[in-house]
């Protein structure tokens, strides 16, 4: 039995009973309602907004021929169950961060973020002009999905800690929330890594179940209220320099749509990607100022920590190279990143340094 057949007939963890209540796509007067499940708690700043944005745009661009019914994490299936729900055909599409699904295939990490990987612009360059979109599609075919980038948080913060980090040894035994391959790298530094859905992070930090967490950046972190728990905030992180979000549609459902409807989903996803990136970047600066004014100590990791993170990241990224598709995705992404960075660093990078020097 192949994987798609297996998933369609198997229980989704403990969610099979709930998932069977998901109705097949509804038809009315030629219109169709598609159910979108998400990895996001309802109202989570930025990330749930991206899911709602792409859903609303699809509905508007199709003149209501496609209506997207957005379900937050836990409303139909749990945050980490959306992949299997859509693969099995028990929901029509999901919106989420694909690095949550590295257990399905480690190549999915590259379509969110990998440690010491691509910035948001570098990810966009690779996706549209370096073969990234085709590789996303090739990966999706294995699982019966049609995927597109559909959101981006920009560079994420290093996270919140109960005490200052003075060296790599401070990560030994540290209970820290970090998903994806970044979390695997942190584990190699001795941390006890937790992979929690976004909606559960505040309570885990407040209760002491975790010692620290990364989430997104100043705006979303302020909205989440982490500054109420701890005052040590590292503004730059190694793990998600430009985190992409994805919309994945069940491939059978996608292929039933008209070419115009398929193109609408593609365009709506691309629009949400850029809109969401601007949303985060336009809000982060003022939010950081508010956090600092409220007593949060804005810190940077010492070079010794960055060096240890780099070593752990390289080891993590190399450990899956025996998988042919992973190796292809890794090689493509790294080649595109170096090519983009070669120009961006010499042009925009130099300009920003000089602008800051001159304007202060």
VEXDREN-2710 file (C-alpha; in Angstrom, 1 decimal):
% VEXDREN-2710
k/r/px/py/pz
1/UNK/0.0/0.0/0.0
2/UNK/1.4/3.4/-0.9
3/UNK/1.6/6.3/1.5
4/UNK/-1.4/8.2/0.1
5/UNK/-3.6/5.1/0.3
6/UNK/-2.4/4.3/3.8
7/UNK/-3.1/7.8/5.1
8/UNK/-6.6/7.8/3.6
9/UNK/-7.5/4.7/5.5
10/UNK/-5.5/5.2/8.8
11/UNK/-6.3/7.2/11.9
12/UNK/-4.6/10.6/12.2
13/UNK/-3.0/10.1/15.6
14/UNK/-5.9/10.6/18.0
15/UNK/-7.8/12.8/15.7
16/UNK/-9.5/10.2/13.4
17/UNK/-12.9/10.6/15.0
18/UNK/-12.8/14.4/14.7
19/UNK/-11.4/14.3/11.2
20/UNK/-14.2/12.0/10.0
21/UNK/-16.7/14.8/10.7
22/UNK/-15.0/17.0/8.1
23/UNK/-17.4/17.2/5.2
24/UNK/-16.5/16.7/1.6
25/UNK/-16.3/19.9/-0.4
26/UNK/-19.7/21.5/-0.6
27/UNK/-21.2/22.5/-4.0
28/UNK/-24.0/25.1/-4.4
29/UNK/-24.9/26.9/-7.6
30/UNK/-21.5/26.1/-9.1
31/UNK/-19.7/27.4/-6.1
32/UNK/-17.4/25.3/-3.9
33/UNK/-16.4/25.6/-0.2
34/UNK/-12.9/24.4/0.7
35/UNK/-11.9/23.7/4.3
36/UNK/-8.5/25.2/5.3
37/UNK/-7.0/23.8/8.6
38/UNK/-4.1/25.7/10.1
39/UNK/-1.2/25.3/12.5
40/UNK/-2.1/28.6/14.1
41/UNK/-4.3/29.5/17.1
42/UNK/-7.1/31.8/16.1
43/UNK/-5.9/35.4/16.2
44/UNK/-2.2/34.7/16.5
45/UNK/-0.6/37.9/15.3
46/UNK/0.7/37.7/11.7
47/UNK/0.6/34.0/11.1
48/UNK/-3.1/33.5/11.4
49/UNK/-3.5/36.8/9.5
50/UNK/-1.6/35.3/6.6
51/UNK/-3.9/32.3/6.5
52/UNK/-7.0/34.5/6.6
53/UNK/-5.4/36.8/4.0
54/UNK/-4.9/34.1/1.4
55/UNK/-8.3/32.6/2.1
56/UNK/-10.1/36.0/1.7
57/UNK/-8.1/36.7/-1.5
58/UNK/-9.0/33.4/-3.1
59/UNK/-12.7/34.0/-2.3
60/UNK/-12.6/37.5/-3.7
61/UNK/-10.6/36.8/-6.8
62/UNK/-12.9/33.9/-7.7
63/UNK/-16.0/36.0/-7.2
64/UNK/-17.1/33.5/-4.6
65/UNK/-16.7/30.4/-6.7
66/UNK/-14.2/29.2/-4.1
67/UNK/-15.1/30.0/-0.5
68/UNK/-12.3/29.1/2.0
69/UNK/-13.5/28.1/5.4
70/UNK/-10.6/28.8/7.8
71/UNK/-10.2/26.6/10.9
72/UNK/-7.7/27.5/13.6
73/UNK/-5.6/24.8/15.3
74/UNK/-7.8/22.6/17.4
75/UNK/-11.1/23.5/15.8
76/UNK/-11.1/20.5/13.6
77/UNK/-7.6/18.9/14.0
78/UNK/-4.6/19.8/16.1
79/UNK/-1.9/22.1/14.9
80/UNK/0.5/19.3/14.0
81/UNK/-2.2/17.1/12.5
82/UNK/-3.0/19.4/9.5
83/UNK/-0.5/17.8/7.2
84/UNK/-2.0/14.3/7.5
85/UNK/-5.6/15.6/7.4
86/UNK/-5.0/17.2/4.0
87/UNK/-2.9/14.4/2.7
88/UNK/-5.6/12.0/3.6
89/UNK/-8.3/14.1/1.9
90/UNK/-10.1/14.8/5.1
91/UNK/-9.5/18.5/4.8
92/UNK/-8.9/20.4/1.5
93/UNK/-5.9/22.6/2.4
94/UNK/-3.7/23.7/5.2
95/UNK/-1.8/26.9/6.0
96/UNK/1.2/26.5/8.2
97/UNK/5.0/26.4/8.6
98/UNK/6.3/23.4/6.7
99/UNK/9.2/22.8/9.0
100/UNK/6.7/21.4/11.5
101/UNK/6.6/18.4/9.1
102/UNK/10.3/17.5/8.9
103/UNK/9.2/14.1/10.3
104/UNK/7.4/13.5/7.0
105/UNK/10.5/14.6/5.0
106/UNK/13.4/16.8/6.2
107/UNK/13.4/18.7/2.9
108/UNK/10.3/20.5/4.1
109/UNK/12.5/22.6/6.5
110/UNK/13.9/24.6/3.6
111/UNK/10.4/26.0/2.7
112/UNK/10.2/27.5/6.1
113/UNK/13.7/28.1/7.3
114/UNK/16.9/26.2/8.2
115/UNK/19.7/27.4/10.6
116/UNK/22.1/29.8/8.9
117/UNK/19.9/29.6/5.8
118/UNK/18.1/32.1/3.6
119/UNK/16.8/35.5/4.5
120/UNK/13.2/36.4/3.3
121/UNK/14.5/37.9/0.0
122/UNK/16.9/35.1/-0.6
123/UNK/14.1/32.6/-0.1
124/UNK/11.9/34.4/-2.6
125/UNK/14.8/34.5/-5.1
126/UNK/15.3/30.8/-4.8
127/UNK/11.7/29.9/-4.9
128/UNK/10.9/31.8/-8.1
129/UNK/14.2/31.9/-9.9
130/UNK/16.4/29.1/-8.4
131/UNK/14.2/26.1/-8.7
132/UNK/12.7/26.2/-5.2
133/UNK/9.0/26.2/-6.4
134/UNK/9.6/23.1/-8.6
135/UNK/11.3/21.3/-5.7
136/UNK/8.4/22.2/-3.4
137/UNK/6.1/20.7/-5.9
138/UNK/8.2/17.6/-6.3
139/UNK/8.2/17.1/-2.6
140/UNK/4.4/17.7/-2.4
141/UNK/3.8/15.0/-5.1
142/UNK/5.1/12.4/-2.7
143/UNK/2.3/13.2/-0.2
144/UNK/-0.5/14.2/-2.6
145/UNK/-0.1/18.0/-2.0
146/UNK/0.2/21.1/-4.2
147/UNK/2.1/23.7/-2.2
148/UNK/2.9/27.4/-2.5
149/UNK/4.7/29.9/-0.2
150/UNK/2.0/32.0/1.4
151/UNK/3.5/34.1/4.1
152/UNK/6.8/35.1/5.6
153/UNK/7.8/36.4/9.1
154/UNK/11.1/37.9/8.1
155/UNK/14.1/37.3/10.3
156/UNK/13.0/35.9/13.7
157/UNK/14.4/36.8/17.1
158/UNK/16.8/34.6/19.1
159/UNK/14.1/34.3/21.8
160/UNK/13.3/34.8/25.4
161/UNK/15.4/33.5/28.3
162/UNK/15.1/33.5/32.1
163/UNK/18.8/34.5/32.3
164/UNK/21.5/35.9/30.1
165/UNK/23.4/33.6/27.8
166/UNK/27.1/34.0/28.4
167/UNK/28.4/31.0/26.5
168/UNK/27.5/27.7/24.8
169/UNK/27.5/25.9/28.1
170/UNK/24.4/27.8/29.2
171/UNK/22.3/25.7/26.7
172/UNK/23.1/22.4/28.5
173/UNK/19.9/21.1/29.9
174/UNK/18.0/24.2/28.9
175/UNK/14.3/23.4/28.2
176/UNK/13.7/25.5/25.1
177/UNK/10.9/25.7/22.5
178/UNK/12.3/25.7/18.9
179/UNK/10.8/23.6/16.0
180/UNK/12.4/22.4/12.8
181/UNK/16.1/21.8/12.1
182/UNK/17.0/24.8/14.2
183/UNK/15.6/22.9/17.2
184/UNK/17.7/19.9/16.2
185/UNK/20.8/22.0/16.1
186/UNK/20.1/23.5/19.5
187/UNK/19.7/19.9/20.8
188/UNK/23.2/19.2/19.6
189/UNK/24.3/22.0/21.9
190/UNK/22.8/20.2/24.9
191/UNK/19.4/21.9/25.0
192/UNK/16.2/19.9/25.8
193/UNK/14.2/21.0/22.8
194/UNK/10.4/21.2/22.9
195/UNK/8.2/21.5/19.8
196/UNK/5.0/23.2/20.9
197/UNK/2.3/24.8/18.8
198/UNK/2.3/28.6/19.0
199/UNK/-0.9/28.8/21.0
200/UNK/0.6/26.7/23.8
201/UNK/3.9/28.6/24.2
202/UNK/2.9/31.3/26.6
203/UNK/1.4/28.9/29.2
204/UNK/4.4/26.6/28.9
205/UNK/6.8/29.5/29.6
206/UNK/4.7/30.9/32.4
207/UNK/4.4/27.6/34.1
208/UNK/8.1/26.8/33.9
209/UNK/7.5/23.8/31.6
210/UNK/10.1/25.5/29.4
211/UNK/13.0/27.7/30.4
212/UNK/12.9/29.8/27.2
213/UNK/11.3/30.1/23.8
214/UNK/11.6/31.6/20.4
215/UNK/8.4/32.7/18.7
216/UNK/8.7/35.2/15.8
217/UNK/9.8/38.7/16.5
218/UNK/9.0/41.8/18.6
219/UNK/5.5/42.5/17.3
220/UNK/4.1/39.0/17.5
221/UNK/6.1/38.3/20.7
222/UNK/4.7/41.4/22.4
223/UNK/1.2/40.4/21.3
224/UNK/1.8/36.9/22.9
225/UNK/2.9/38.6/26.1
226/UNK/6.2/37.0/26.8
227/UNK/7.5/40.2/28.3
228/UNK/5.2/39.6/31.2
229/UNK/7.2/36.5/32.1
230/UNK/10.9/37.3/31.4
231/UNK/12.9/40.4/30.5
232/UNK/15.9/38.8/28.6
233/UNK/15.3/39.0/24.8
234/UNK/17.8/38.1/22.1
235/UNK/16.9/40.1/19.0
236/UNK/18.9/38.0/16.4
237/UNK/18.7/34.3/16.0
238/UNK/20.4/31.7/13.9
239/UNK/17.5/29.4/13.3
240/UNK/15.0/31.3/11.1
241/UNK/16.5/34.2/9.1
242/UNK/13.4/34.5/6.8
243/UNK/10.7/32.0/7.8
244/UNK/8.3/31.1/4.9
245/UNK/4.8/29.9/5.5
246/UNK/3.0/27.6/3.1
247/UNK/-0.4/26.9/1.7
248/UNK/-0.8/23.2/0.7
249/UNK/-3.9/21.9/-1.1
250/UNK/-4.8/18.3/-1.5
251/UNK/-3.5/17.5/-4.9
252/UNK/-6.7/15.7/-6.1
253/UNK/-8.8/18.7/-5.0
254/UNK/-6.4/21.1/-6.7
255/UNK/-6.5/19.1/-10.0
256/UNK/-10.3/19.2/-9.9
257/UNK/-10.3/23.0/-10.1
258/UNK/-10.3/24.9/-13.3
259/UNK/-7.0/26.4/-14.5
260/UNK/-8.2/29.8/-13.6
261/UNK/-9.0/28.7/-10.0
262/UNK/-5.6/27.0/-9.7
263/UNK/-3.9/30.2/-10.8
264/UNK/-6.0/32.2/-8.3
265/UNK/-4.6/30.0/-5.5
266/UNK/-1.1/30.5/-6.7
267/UNK/-1.4/34.3/-7.0
268/UNK/-3.3/34.6/-3.7
269/UNK/-0.5/32.7/-2.0
270/UNK/2.3/34.9/-3.5
271/UNK/0.4/38.0/-2.6
272/UNK/0.0/36.8/1.0
273/UNK/3.7/36.0/1.2
274/UNK/4.7/39.6/0.4
275/UNK/1.8/41.2/2.3
276/UNK/2.7/39.2/5.4
277/UNK/6.4/40.0/5.2
278/UNK/5.6/43.7/5.1
279/UNK/3.2/43.3/8.0
280/UNK/5.8/41.9/10.2
281/UNK/8.6/44.2/9.2
282/UNK/6.5/47.3/9.5
283/UNK/5.5/46.5/13.0
284/UNK/8.6/45.0/14.5
285/UNK/10.6/48.3/15.0
286/UNK/8.0/50.1/17.0
287/UNK/7.2/46.9/19.0
288/UNK/10.9/46.5/19.9
289/UNK/11.0/50.1/21.2
290/UNK/8.0/49.5/23.3
291/UNK/9.5/46.3/24.8
292/UNK/12.7/48.1/25.6
293/UNK/10.8/51.0/27.2
294/UNK/8.9/48.5/29.3
295/UNK/12.1/47.1/30.8
296/UNK/13.0/44.3/28.4
297/UNK/16.8/43.9/28.1
298/UNK/17.6/43.6/24.3
299/UNK/20.7/41.4/24.0
300/UNK/23.0/39.7/21.4
301/UNK/24.5/36.3/21.7
302/UNK/28.3/36.4/22.2
303/UNK/30.5/35.2/19.3
304/UNK/31.3/31.9/21.1
305/UNK/27.6/31.1/21.0
306/UNK/27.3/32.0/17.4
307/UNK/30.2/29.8/16.6
308/UNK/28.7/26.8/18.5
309/UNK/25.4/27.4/16.7
310/UNK/27.2/27.4/13.4
311/UNK/28.9/24.1/14.1
312/UNK/25.7/22.5/15.3
313/UNK/23.8/23.8/12.3
314/UNK/26.3/22.4/9.8
315/UNK/26.1/19.0/11.5
316/UNK/22.3/19.1/11.5
317/UNK/22.0/20.1/7.8
318/UNK/24.5/17.4/6.7
319/UNK/22.9/14.5/8.6
320/UNK/20.1/13.9/6.0
321/UNK/22.3/14.0/2.9
322/UNK/21.8/10.3/2.2
323/UNK/18.2/11.2/1.1
324/UNK/18.5/12.0/-2.6
325/UNK/15.7/14.6/-2.7
326/UNK/16.9/16.3/0.5
327/UNK/20.4/16.5/-0.9
328/UNK/18.9/18.1/-4.1
329/UNK/16.9/20.6/-2.2
330/UNK/19.8/21.4/0.1
331/UNK/22.2/21.9/-2.8
332/UNK/19.8/24.0/-4.8
333/UNK/18.9/26.3/-1.8
334/UNK/22.6/26.8/-0.7
335/UNK/23.7/27.6/-4.3
336/UNK/20.9/30.1/-4.7
337/UNK/21.6/31.7/-1.3
338/UNK/25.3/32.2/-2.0
339/UNK/24.5/33.7/-5.4
340/UNK/21.9/36.1/-4.0
341/UNK/24.0/37.1/-1.0
342/UNK/27.0/37.8/-3.2
343/UNK/25.2/40.8/-4.7
344/UNK/22.9/41.8/-1.8
345/UNK/25.9/42.0/0.6
346/UNK/28.0/44.1/-1.8
347/UNK/25.2/46.4/-2.7
348/UNK/22.4/46.8/-0.2
349/UNK/24.6/45.6/2.7
350/UNK/27.3/48.2/2.0
351/UNK/24.6/50.9/1.5
352/UNK/22.9/50.1/4.8
353/UNK/26.2/50.3/6.7
354/UNK/27.0/53.7/5.1
355/UNK/23.5/55.0/5.6
356/UNK/23.6/54.1/9.3
357/UNK/27.0/55.7/9.7
358/UNK/25.9/58.9/8.0
359/UNK/22.4/59.3/9.3
360/UNK/23.0/57.7/12.7
END
